[in-house]
């Protein structure tokens, strides 16, 4: 059986292109090549005129973007400070300025002051040559009527004393610049007799004096007090003393135990209650303890108001309880009390005699560093301002200064 073979239909022959269409294609390719070549040359030339990113600096970029209206000014030796430039202070506080501050006026609150003054160094050795000073703390109503006498007393003893004055805050009179009292006023508050703010003022004076680490002895005085010895005698007596001088005794009567408040128990008991003079003298260690007391003084603030007379009882009680072993239990300030009077004798001008001053200076015997002495009172009160002239006359003869 014969096999049938499939038949293939032949594709039609391609139509030959015309010469004109061939020429058009060649021209198009040549045109595209020419345009590309031209763009490449132009781009290459343009890129050569632009610096690379590693060569561009900020001034170059700014100059390329903004025209320069004027030729640049010659460079300055140092650039002017910017608006937010911080000026660094060249004045520094050295060790002496920190340990012995020259100014006593400040803006600290009482809480800040007491906290700052209560700091003590852990190292006993001093990294500088320290000359111990006596701090004279004047608790006054206003002016110091015996300032001329004190000026003579302090003269020639610079560097051995410091002065701090706590007047009524309303007192505005200025002190001459050549006075030893100039610039020695501390920030003060109102003080009333018998009120706890009397002791607050005493603590304020102590705290201000403690800021000077050279102050080693602290004596509290009033505007009616005078010295009865020259400076060298008083300085030596205080600096060399092994005791502090706070009068403290147990008064069983209504003016003593009769002022005790039962609400102070059990922290403070009746048998611990003491009375004494507010005119005290303490060393640095005791001064720190007094301003740092957060146990007993708050009791007086809360319970011991005007009828309690905090100024007569707080320090005698506190020192007797905590530091009686180091206290001489007497005051260094002479005060004469008249029988049946609540205030001490006031010495007027005519009362001031050689005999009176000698009695204050040598009329008593007492113990000093475990030996008997007749130098028991270094200061005296209460003197009227009209006695100044007589004191200035007698001071060179009796007290050895002037």
TORTILO-410011 format. One record per residue (C-alpha): residue number from 1; residue in one letter; x negated, y, z negated. Coordinates in nm, 2 decimals. Example, Ala and Ser with C-alpha at 12.3 -4.5 7.8 and 13.67 -1.06 7.14 Angstrom:
2
+-----+------+--------+--------+--------+
| seq | type |     px |     py |     pz |
+-----+------+--------+--------+--------+
|   1 |    A |  -1.23 |  -0.45 |  -0.78 |
|   2 |    S |  -1.37 |  -0.11 |  -0.71 |
+-----+------+--------+--------+--------+
This chain:
402
+-----+------+--------+--------+--------+
| seq | type |     px |     py |     pz |
+-----+------+--------+--------+--------+
|   1 |    X |   0.00 |   0.00 |   0.00 |
|   2 |    X |  -0.15 |   0.30 |   0.11 |
|   3 |    X |  -0.24 |   0.57 |  -0.17 |
|   4 |    X |  -0.10 |   0.91 |  -0.12 |
|   5 |    X |  -0.36 |   1.19 |  -0.17 |
|   6 |    X |  -0.24 |   1.53 |  -0.31 |
|   7 |    X |  -0.27 |   1.82 |  -0.09 |
|   8 |    X |  -0.46 |   2.14 |  -0.21 |
|   9 |    X |  -0.34 |   2.47 |  -0.08 |
|  10 |    X |  -0.65 |   2.69 |   0.00 |
|  11 |    X |  -0.66 |   3.04 |  -0.17 |
|  12 |    X |  -0.64 |   3.32 |   0.07 |
|  13 |    X |  -0.97 |   3.49 |   0.16 |
|  14 |    X |  -1.06 |   3.81 |  -0.05 |
|  15 |    X |  -1.01 |   4.13 |   0.12 |
|  16 |    X |  -1.34 |   4.30 |   0.18 |
|  17 |    X |  -1.38 |   4.64 |   0.00 |
|  18 |    X |  -1.41 |   4.95 |   0.20 |
|  19 |    X |  -1.73 |   5.15 |   0.21 |
|  20 |    X |  -1.56 |   5.45 |   0.05 |
|  21 |    X |  -1.45 |   5.28 |  -0.27 |
|  22 |    X |  -1.80 |   5.14 |  -0.32 |
|  23 |    X |  -1.95 |   5.48 |  -0.30 |
|  24 |    X |  -1.70 |   5.62 |  -0.56 |
|  25 |    X |  -1.80 |   5.35 |  -0.81 |
|  26 |    X |  -2.17 |   5.43 |  -0.77 |
|  27 |    X |  -2.11 |   5.80 |  -0.81 |
|  28 |    X |  -1.91 |   5.75 |  -1.13 |
|  29 |    X |  -2.18 |   5.53 |  -1.29 |
|  30 |    X |  -2.44 |   5.79 |  -1.20 |
|  31 |    X |  -2.24 |   6.07 |  -1.34 |
|  32 |    X |  -2.18 |   5.90 |  -1.67 |
|  33 |    X |  -2.55 |   5.82 |  -1.70 |
|  34 |    X |  -2.65 |   6.18 |  -1.63 |
|  35 |    X |  -2.41 |   6.31 |  -1.89 |
|  36 |    X |  -2.54 |   6.07 |  -2.15 |
|  37 |    X |  -2.90 |   6.15 |  -2.07 |
|  38 |    X |  -2.83 |   6.53 |  -2.09 |
|  39 |    X |  -2.65 |   6.49 |  -2.43 |
|  40 |    X |  -2.94 |   6.29 |  -2.57 |
|  41 |    X |  -3.20 |   6.56 |  -2.47 |
|  42 |    X |  -2.99 |   6.84 |  -2.62 |
|  43 |    X |  -2.93 |   6.65 |  -2.95 |
|  44 |    X |  -3.30 |   6.57 |  -2.99 |
|  45 |    X |  -3.39 |   6.93 |  -2.94 |
|  46 |    X |  -3.14 |   7.05 |  -3.20 |
|  47 |    X |  -3.24 |   6.80 |  -3.47 |
|  48 |    X |  -3.60 |   6.91 |  -3.44 |
|  49 |    X |  -3.50 |   7.26 |  -3.55 |
|  50 |    X |  -3.33 |   7.13 |  -3.88 |
|  51 |    X |  -3.55 |   7.03 |  -4.17 |
|  52 |    X |  -3.50 |   6.69 |  -4.32 |
|  53 |    X |  -3.31 |   6.65 |  -4.66 |
|  54 |    X |  -3.64 |   6.60 |  -4.84 |
|  55 |    X |  -3.76 |   6.94 |  -4.72 |
|  56 |    X |  -3.45 |   7.14 |  -4.80 |
|  57 |    X |  -3.47 |   7.35 |  -5.12 |
|  58 |    X |  -3.20 |   7.55 |  -5.28 |
|  59 |    X |  -3.35 |   7.89 |  -5.18 |
|  60 |    X |  -3.40 |   7.77 |  -4.82 |
|  61 |    X |  -3.04 |   7.65 |  -4.81 |
|  62 |    X |  -2.91 |   7.98 |  -4.95 |
|  63 |    X |  -3.12 |   8.18 |  -4.71 |
|  64 |    X |  -2.99 |   7.97 |  -4.42 |
|  65 |    X |  -2.63 |   8.03 |  -4.52 |
|  66 |    X |  -2.63 |   8.39 |  -4.63 |
|  67 |    X |  -2.80 |   8.69 |  -4.47 |
|  68 |    X |  -3.07 |   8.87 |  -4.67 |
|  69 |    X |  -2.96 |   9.24 |  -4.69 |
|  70 |    X |  -3.28 |   9.37 |  -4.84 |
|  71 |    X |  -3.64 |   9.25 |  -4.87 |
|  72 |    X |  -3.69 |   9.06 |  -5.20 |
|  73 |    X |  -3.83 |   9.25 |  -5.50 |
|  74 |    X |  -4.17 |   9.16 |  -5.63 |
|  75 |    X |  -4.16 |   8.88 |  -5.89 |
|  76 |    X |  -4.15 |   8.98 |  -6.26 |
|  77 |    X |  -4.41 |   8.86 |  -6.51 |
|  78 |    X |  -4.13 |   8.69 |  -6.71 |
|  79 |    X |  -3.77 |   8.63 |  -6.62 |
|  80 |    X |  -3.50 |   8.84 |  -6.79 |
|  81 |    X |  -3.31 |   8.66 |  -7.06 |
|  82 |    X |  -2.98 |   8.50 |  -6.96 |
|  83 |    X |  -2.66 |   8.62 |  -7.12 |
|  84 |    X |  -2.63 |   8.31 |  -7.33 |
|  85 |    X |  -3.00 |   8.32 |  -7.43 |
|  86 |    X |  -3.06 |   8.23 |  -7.80 |
|  87 |    X |  -3.31 |   8.45 |  -7.98 |
|  88 |    X |  -3.53 |   8.24 |  -8.21 |
|  89 |    X |  -3.61 |   8.42 |  -8.54 |
|  90 |    X |  -3.98 |   8.46 |  -8.60 |
|  91 |    X |  -3.94 |   8.54 |  -8.98 |
|  92 |    X |  -3.97 |   8.23 |  -9.19 |
|  93 |    X |  -3.91 |   8.17 |  -9.55 |
|  94 |    X |  -4.22 |   8.02 |  -9.71 |
|  95 |    X |  -4.25 |   7.83 | -10.04 |
|  96 |    X |  -4.29 |   8.14 | -10.25 |
|  97 |    X |  -3.98 |   8.30 | -10.09 |
|  98 |    X |  -3.78 |   7.98 | -10.17 |
|  99 |    X |  -3.91 |   7.94 | -10.52 |
| 100 |    X |  -3.90 |   8.31 | -10.62 |
| 101 |    X |  -3.62 |   8.48 | -10.42 |
| 102 |    X |  -3.67 |   8.86 | -10.41 |
| 103 |    X |  -3.30 |   8.95 | -10.39 |
| 104 |    X |  -3.04 |   8.85 | -10.65 |
| 105 |    X |  -2.72 |   8.97 | -10.46 |
| 106 |    X |  -2.56 |   8.69 | -10.26 |
| 107 |    X |  -2.22 |   8.58 | -10.13 |
| 108 |    X |  -2.20 |   8.24 | -10.31 |
| 109 |    X |  -1.89 |   8.15 | -10.51 |
| 110 |    X |  -1.94 |   8.05 | -10.87 |
| 111 |    X |  -1.90 |   7.68 | -10.78 |
| 112 |    X |  -2.17 |   7.71 | -10.51 |
| 113 |    X |  -2.40 |   7.91 | -10.74 |
| 114 |    X |  -2.38 |   7.66 | -11.02 |
| 115 |    X |  -2.43 |   7.37 | -10.79 |
| 116 |    X |  -2.73 |   7.53 | -10.63 |
| 117 |    X |  -2.88 |   7.63 | -10.96 |
| 118 |    X |  -2.84 |   7.28 | -11.11 |
| 119 |    X |  -3.09 |   7.12 | -10.87 |
| 120 |    X |  -3.41 |   7.02 | -11.02 |
| 121 |    X |  -3.73 |   6.88 | -10.85 |
| 122 |    X |  -3.81 |   6.51 | -10.91 |
| 123 |    X |  -4.18 |   6.58 | -10.89 |
| 124 |    X |  -4.33 |   6.73 | -11.21 |
| 125 |    X |  -4.64 |   6.88 | -11.05 |
| 126 |    X |  -4.60 |   7.22 | -10.88 |
| 127 |    X |  -4.76 |   7.26 | -10.53 |
| 128 |    X |  -4.85 |   7.62 | -10.61 |
| 129 |    X |  -5.00 |   7.82 | -10.90 |
| 130 |    X |  -4.70 |   7.91 | -11.11 |
| 131 |    X |  -4.70 |   8.19 | -11.37 |
| 132 |    X |  -4.41 |   8.13 | -11.61 |
| 133 |    X |  -4.17 |   8.43 | -11.65 |
| 134 |    X |  -3.92 |   8.53 | -11.90 |
| 135 |    X |  -3.57 |   8.61 | -11.76 |
| 136 |    X |  -3.39 |   8.90 | -11.93 |
| 137 |    X |  -3.01 |   8.87 | -11.88 |
| 138 |    X |  -2.81 |   9.18 | -11.95 |
| 139 |    X |  -2.44 |   9.13 | -12.00 |
| 140 |    X |  -2.30 |   9.49 | -11.98 |
| 141 |    X |  -1.99 |   9.69 | -11.94 |
| 142 |    X |  -2.16 |   9.94 | -11.71 |
| 143 |    X |  -2.47 |  10.15 | -11.74 |
| 144 |    X |  -2.77 |  10.06 | -11.95 |
| 145 |    X |  -2.81 |  10.35 | -12.19 |
| 146 |    X |  -3.15 |  10.23 | -12.31 |
| 147 |    X |  -3.29 |  10.18 | -11.96 |
| 148 |    X |  -3.57 |  10.44 | -12.03 |
| 149 |    X |  -3.68 |  10.24 | -12.34 |
| 150 |    X |  -3.68 |   9.91 | -12.15 |
| 151 |    X |  -3.87 |  10.08 | -11.86 |
| 152 |    X |  -4.15 |  10.15 | -12.11 |
| 153 |    X |  -4.13 |   9.80 | -12.25 |
| 154 |    X |  -4.17 |   9.64 | -11.91 |
| 155 |    X |  -4.43 |   9.88 | -11.77 |
| 156 |    X |  -4.76 |   9.71 | -11.68 |
| 157 |    X |  -4.63 |   9.35 | -11.71 |
| 158 |    X |  -4.51 |   9.29 | -11.35 |
| 159 |    X |  -4.50 |   8.93 | -11.25 |
| 160 |    X |  -4.42 |   8.81 | -11.60 |
| 161 |    X |  -4.05 |   8.89 | -11.62 |
| 162 |    X |  -3.73 |   8.89 | -11.42 |
| 163 |    X |  -3.42 |   9.11 | -11.48 |
| 164 |    X |  -3.06 |   9.02 | -11.41 |
| 165 |    X |  -2.77 |   9.26 | -11.48 |
| 166 |    X |  -2.40 |   9.15 | -11.50 |
| 167 |    X |  -2.19 |   9.47 | -11.52 |
| 168 |    X |  -1.81 |   9.51 | -11.48 |
| 169 |    X |  -1.74 |   9.47 | -11.11 |
| 170 |    X |  -1.58 |   9.81 | -11.09 |
| 171 |    X |  -1.91 |   9.98 | -11.20 |
| 172 |    X |  -2.05 |  10.17 | -10.90 |
| 173 |    X |  -2.33 |  10.39 | -11.02 |
| 174 |    X |  -2.66 |  10.33 | -10.85 |
| 175 |    X |  -3.00 |  10.28 | -11.00 |
| 176 |    X |  -3.31 |  10.48 | -10.89 |
| 177 |    X |  -3.53 |  10.28 | -10.65 |
| 178 |    X |  -3.83 |  10.32 | -10.88 |
| 179 |    X |  -3.65 |  10.16 | -11.17 |
| 180 |    X |  -3.72 |   9.80 | -11.28 |
| 181 |    X |  -3.34 |   9.76 | -11.28 |
| 182 |    X |  -3.30 |   9.85 | -10.91 |
| 183 |    X |  -3.16 |   9.57 | -10.71 |
| 184 |    X |  -3.12 |   9.34 | -11.01 |
| 185 |    X |  -2.74 |   9.34 | -11.02 |
| 186 |    X |  -2.58 |   8.99 | -10.97 |
| 187 |    X |  -2.23 |   8.93 | -10.83 |
| 188 |    X |  -2.00 |   8.98 | -11.13 |
| 189 |    X |  -1.65 |   8.93 | -11.25 |
| 190 |    X |  -1.42 |   9.08 | -11.51 |
| 191 |    X |  -1.52 |   8.99 | -11.87 |
| 192 |    X |  -1.30 |   9.03 | -12.18 |
| 193 |    X |  -1.41 |   8.99 | -12.54 |
| 194 |    X |  -1.31 |   8.65 | -12.69 |
| 195 |    X |  -1.20 |   8.51 | -12.35 |
| 196 |    X |  -1.37 |   8.21 | -12.18 |
| 197 |    X |  -1.47 |   8.44 | -11.90 |
| 198 |    X |  -1.73 |   8.58 | -12.14 |
| 199 |    X |  -1.91 |   8.24 | -12.13 |
| 200 |    X |  -1.85 |   8.21 | -11.76 |
| 201 |    X |  -2.05 |   8.54 | -11.72 |
| 202 |    X |  -2.33 |   8.40 | -11.94 |
| 203 |    X |  -2.34 |   8.08 | -11.72 |
| 204 |    X |  -2.34 |   8.30 | -11.41 |
| 205 |    X |  -2.64 |   8.50 | -11.54 |
| 206 |    X |  -2.82 |   8.18 | -11.62 |
| 207 |    X |  -2.75 |   8.02 | -11.28 |
| 208 |    X |  -2.88 |   8.33 | -11.10 |
| 209 |    X |  -3.20 |   8.33 | -11.30 |
| 210 |    X |  -3.25 |   7.96 | -11.24 |
| 211 |    X |  -3.28 |   8.02 | -10.87 |
| 212 |    X |  -3.62 |   8.16 | -10.95 |
| 213 |    X |  -3.83 |   7.85 | -11.04 |
| 214 |    X |  -4.09 |   8.06 | -11.22 |
| 215 |    X |  -3.83 |   8.16 | -11.49 |
| 216 |    X |  -3.90 |   7.94 | -11.79 |
| 217 |    X |  -3.73 |   8.12 | -12.08 |
| 218 |    X |  -3.39 |   8.30 | -12.07 |
| 219 |    X |  -3.27 |   8.56 | -12.32 |
| 220 |    X |  -2.92 |   8.70 | -12.32 |
| 221 |    X |  -2.88 |   9.07 | -12.42 |
| 222 |    X |  -2.62 |   9.34 | -12.42 |
| 223 |    X |  -2.64 |   9.71 | -12.33 |
| 224 |    X |  -2.67 |   9.79 | -12.70 |
| 225 |    X |  -2.98 |   9.57 | -12.75 |
| 226 |    X |  -3.34 |   9.70 | -12.79 |
| 227 |    X |  -3.67 |   9.52 | -12.82 |
| 228 |    X |  -3.85 |   9.56 | -13.15 |
| 229 |    X |  -4.19 |   9.43 | -13.04 |
| 230 |    X |  -4.40 |   9.51 | -12.73 |
| 231 |    X |  -4.38 |   9.29 | -12.43 |
| 232 |    X |  -4.69 |   9.08 | -12.48 |
| 233 |    X |  -4.58 |   8.98 | -12.83 |
| 234 |    X |  -4.23 |   8.88 | -12.71 |
| 235 |    X |  -4.36 |   8.70 | -12.40 |
| 236 |    X |  -4.61 |   8.50 | -12.60 |
| 237 |    X |  -4.35 |   8.41 | -12.87 |
| 238 |    X |  -4.10 |   8.28 | -12.61 |
| 239 |    X |  -4.34 |   8.10 | -12.36 |
| 240 |    X |  -4.52 |   7.92 | -12.64 |
| 241 |    X |  -4.21 |   7.82 | -12.84 |
| 242 |    X |  -4.13 |   7.45 | -12.87 |
| 243 |    X |  -3.77 |   7.53 | -12.97 |
| 244 |    X |  -3.47 |   7.71 | -12.83 |
| 245 |    X |  -3.29 |   7.98 | -13.03 |
| 246 |    X |  -2.91 |   7.94 | -13.07 |
| 247 |    X |  -2.74 |   8.01 | -13.40 |
| 248 |    X |  -2.51 |   7.73 | -13.50 |
| 249 |    X |  -2.34 |   7.65 | -13.83 |
| 250 |    X |  -2.03 |   7.48 | -13.96 |
| 251 |    X |  -1.78 |   7.74 | -14.09 |
| 252 |    X |  -1.51 |   7.57 | -14.29 |
| 253 |    X |  -1.29 |   7.88 | -14.31 |
| 254 |    X |  -1.02 |   8.01 | -14.08 |
| 255 |    X |  -1.28 |   8.19 | -13.87 |
| 256 |    X |  -1.46 |   7.86 | -13.80 |
| 257 |    X |  -1.29 |   7.53 | -13.81 |
| 258 |    X |  -0.96 |   7.72 | -13.82 |
| 259 |    X |  -1.01 |   7.80 | -13.46 |
| 260 |    X |  -1.04 |   7.44 | -13.35 |
| 261 |    X |  -0.77 |   7.30 | -13.12 |
| 262 |    X |  -0.66 |   6.94 | -13.18 |
| 263 |    X |  -0.59 |   6.90 | -12.81 |
| 264 |    X |  -0.97 |   6.89 | -12.76 |
| 265 |    X |  -0.99 |   6.55 | -12.93 |
| 266 |    X |  -1.12 |   6.29 | -12.87 |
| 267 |    X |  -1.40 |   6.44 | -12.65 |
| 268 |    X |  -1.46 |   6.71 | -12.91 |
| 269 |    X |  -1.38 |   6.64 | -13.28 |
| 270 |    X |  -1.32 |   6.88 | -13.57 |
| 271 |    X |  -1.64 |   6.78 | -13.75 |
| 272 |    X |  -1.84 |   6.87 | -13.43 |
| 273 |    X |  -1.70 |   7.22 | -13.41 |
| 274 |    X |  -1.97 |   7.49 | -13.47 |
| 275 |    X |  -1.99 |   7.87 | -13.48 |
| 276 |    X |  -2.27 |   8.12 | -13.41 |
| 277 |    X |  -2.40 |   8.43 | -13.23 |
| 278 |    X |  -2.35 |   8.45 | -12.85 |
| 279 |    X |  -2.69 |   8.63 | -12.81 |
| 280 |    X |  -2.90 |   8.32 | -12.74 |
| 281 |    X |  -3.24 |   8.23 | -12.60 |
| 282 |    X |  -3.30 |   7.90 | -12.41 |
| 283 |    X |  -3.56 |   7.73 | -12.21 |
| 284 |    X |  -3.52 |   7.61 | -11.85 |
| 285 |    X |  -3.41 |   7.26 | -11.93 |
| 286 |    X |  -3.13 |   7.37 | -12.16 |
| 287 |    X |  -3.02 |   7.64 | -11.92 |
| 288 |    X |  -2.97 |   7.37 | -11.65 |
| 289 |    X |  -2.77 |   7.16 | -11.90 |
| 290 |    X |  -2.55 |   7.45 | -11.99 |
| 291 |    X |  -2.45 |   7.55 | -11.63 |
| 292 |    X |  -2.41 |   7.18 | -11.54 |
| 293 |    X |  -2.17 |   7.09 | -11.83 |
| 294 |    X |  -1.85 |   6.94 | -11.68 |
| 295 |    X |  -1.73 |   6.77 | -12.00 |
| 296 |    X |  -1.70 |   7.03 | -12.28 |
| 297 |    X |  -1.68 |   7.36 | -12.11 |
| 298 |    X |  -1.36 |   7.26 | -11.92 |
| 299 |    X |  -1.21 |   7.18 | -12.26 |
| 300 |    X |  -1.28 |   7.54 | -12.38 |
| 301 |    X |  -1.14 |   7.68 | -12.05 |
| 302 |    X |  -0.82 |   7.48 | -12.10 |
| 303 |    X |  -0.75 |   7.50 | -12.47 |
| 304 |    X |  -0.97 |   7.78 | -12.62 |
| 305 |    X |  -0.81 |   8.11 | -12.52 |
| 306 |    X |  -0.83 |   8.45 | -12.70 |
| 307 |    X |  -0.77 |   8.32 | -13.06 |
| 308 |    X |  -1.04 |   8.07 | -13.02 |
| 309 |    X |  -1.33 |   8.30 | -12.93 |
| 310 |    X |  -1.52 |   8.08 | -12.68 |
| 311 |    X |  -1.83 |   8.30 | -12.69 |
| 312 |    X |  -1.88 |   8.23 | -13.06 |
| 313 |    X |  -1.81 |   7.86 | -13.04 |
| 314 |    X |  -1.90 |   7.70 | -12.71 |
| 315 |    X |  -2.28 |   7.72 | -12.70 |
| 316 |    X |  -2.32 |   7.65 | -13.08 |
| 317 |    X |  -2.10 |   7.35 | -13.05 |
| 318 |    X |  -2.24 |   7.21 | -12.72 |
| 319 |    X |  -2.60 |   7.25 | -12.83 |
| 320 |    X |  -2.54 |   7.11 | -13.18 |
| 321 |    X |  -2.38 |   6.80 | -13.03 |
| 322 |    X |  -2.62 |   6.73 | -12.74 |
| 323 |    X |  -2.95 |   6.91 | -12.81 |
| 324 |    X |  -2.97 |   6.99 | -13.18 |
| 325 |    X |  -3.31 |   6.83 | -13.21 |
| 326 |    X |  -3.47 |   7.10 | -13.00 |
| 327 |    X |  -3.29 |   7.40 | -13.14 |
| 328 |    X |  -3.43 |   7.64 | -13.41 |
| 329 |    X |  -3.07 |   7.71 | -13.52 |
| 330 |    X |  -3.12 |   8.08 | -13.54 |
| 331 |    X |  -3.08 |   8.39 | -13.31 |
| 332 |    X |  -3.37 |   8.61 | -13.21 |
| 333 |    X |  -3.15 |   8.92 | -13.20 |
| 334 |    X |  -3.10 |   9.11 | -13.53 |
| 335 |    X |  -2.74 |   9.19 | -13.61 |
| 336 |    X |  -2.62 |   9.33 | -13.94 |
| 337 |    X |  -2.26 |   9.24 | -14.04 |
| 338 |    X |  -2.08 |   9.46 | -14.28 |
| 339 |    X |  -1.86 |   9.28 | -14.54 |
| 340 |    X |  -1.49 |   9.24 | -14.43 |
| 341 |    X |  -1.56 |   9.37 | -14.08 |
| 342 |    X |  -1.51 |   9.19 | -13.75 |
| 343 |    X |  -1.78 |   9.39 | -13.57 |
| 344 |    X |  -2.15 |   9.44 | -13.65 |
| 345 |    X |  -2.30 |   9.77 | -13.78 |
| 346 |    X |  -2.35 |  10.04 | -13.52 |
| 347 |    X |  -2.67 |  10.23 | -13.56 |
| 348 |    X |  -2.63 |  10.60 | -13.47 |
| 349 |    X |  -2.91 |  10.84 | -13.40 |
| 350 |    X |  -2.97 |  10.95 | -13.75 |
| 351 |    X |  -2.97 |  10.58 | -13.87 |
| 352 |    X |  -3.28 |  10.50 | -13.67 |
| 353 |    X |  -3.57 |  10.52 | -13.90 |
| 354 |    X |  -3.92 |  10.37 | -13.93 |
| 355 |    X |  -3.79 |  10.18 | -14.24 |
| 356 |    X |  -3.50 |  10.03 | -14.04 |
| 357 |    X |  -3.72 |   9.91 | -13.76 |
| 358 |    X |  -3.98 |   9.77 | -13.99 |
| 359 |    X |  -3.71 |   9.57 | -14.17 |
| 360 |    X |  -3.59 |   9.43 | -13.84 |
| 361 |    X |  -3.95 |   9.34 | -13.74 |
| 362 |    X |  -4.09 |   9.20 | -14.07 |
| 363 |    X |  -3.82 |   9.18 | -14.33 |
| 364 |    X |  -3.74 |   8.81 | -14.29 |
| 365 |    X |  -3.93 |   8.48 | -14.30 |
| 366 |    X |  -3.86 |   8.19 | -14.07 |
| 367 |    X |  -4.01 |   7.88 | -13.91 |
| 368 |    X |  -4.19 |   7.90 | -13.57 |
| 369 |    X |  -4.35 |   7.59 | -13.42 |
| 370 |    X |  -4.34 |   7.43 | -13.76 |
| 371 |    X |  -4.51 |   7.71 | -13.94 |
| 372 |    X |  -4.38 |   8.01 | -14.14 |
| 373 |    X |  -4.38 |   8.35 | -13.98 |
| 374 |    X |  -4.23 |   8.69 | -14.04 |
| 375 |    X |  -4.17 |   8.75 | -13.67 |
| 376 |    X |  -3.82 |   8.62 | -13.67 |
| 377 |    X |  -3.63 |   8.88 | -13.46 |
| 378 |    X |  -3.76 |   9.00 | -13.12 |
| 379 |    X |  -3.45 |   9.21 | -13.04 |
| 380 |    X |  -3.19 |   9.41 | -13.23 |
| 381 |    X |  -2.84 |   9.54 | -13.19 |
| 382 |    X |  -2.61 |   9.73 | -13.21 |
| 383 |    X |  -2.74 |  10.08 | -13.12 |
| 384 |    X |  -2.54 |  10.38 | -13.01 |
| 385 |    X |  -2.66 |  10.56 | -12.69 |
| 386 |    X |  -2.72 |  10.88 | -12.90 |
| 387 |    X |  -3.01 |  10.69 | -13.07 |
| 388 |    X |  -3.22 |  10.68 | -12.75 |
| 389 |    X |  -3.43 |  10.99 | -12.82 |
| 390 |    X |  -3.53 |  10.87 | -13.16 |
| 391 |    X |  -3.62 |  10.53 | -13.03 |
| 392 |    X |  -3.83 |  10.68 | -12.75 |
| 393 |    X |  -4.02 |  10.88 | -13.02 |
| 394 |    X |  -4.07 |  10.59 | -13.26 |
| 395 |    X |  -4.14 |  10.32 | -13.00 |
| 396 |    X |  -4.51 |  10.40 | -12.95 |
| 397 |    X |  -4.57 |  10.42 | -13.32 |
| 398 |    X |  -4.37 |  10.11 | -13.44 |
| 399 |    X |  -4.33 |   9.88 | -13.14 |
| 400 |    X |  -4.66 |   9.94 | -12.97 |
| 401 |    X |  -4.54 |  10.05 | -12.62 |
| 402 |    X |  -4.46 |  10.38 | -12.45 |
+-----+------+--------+--------+--------+
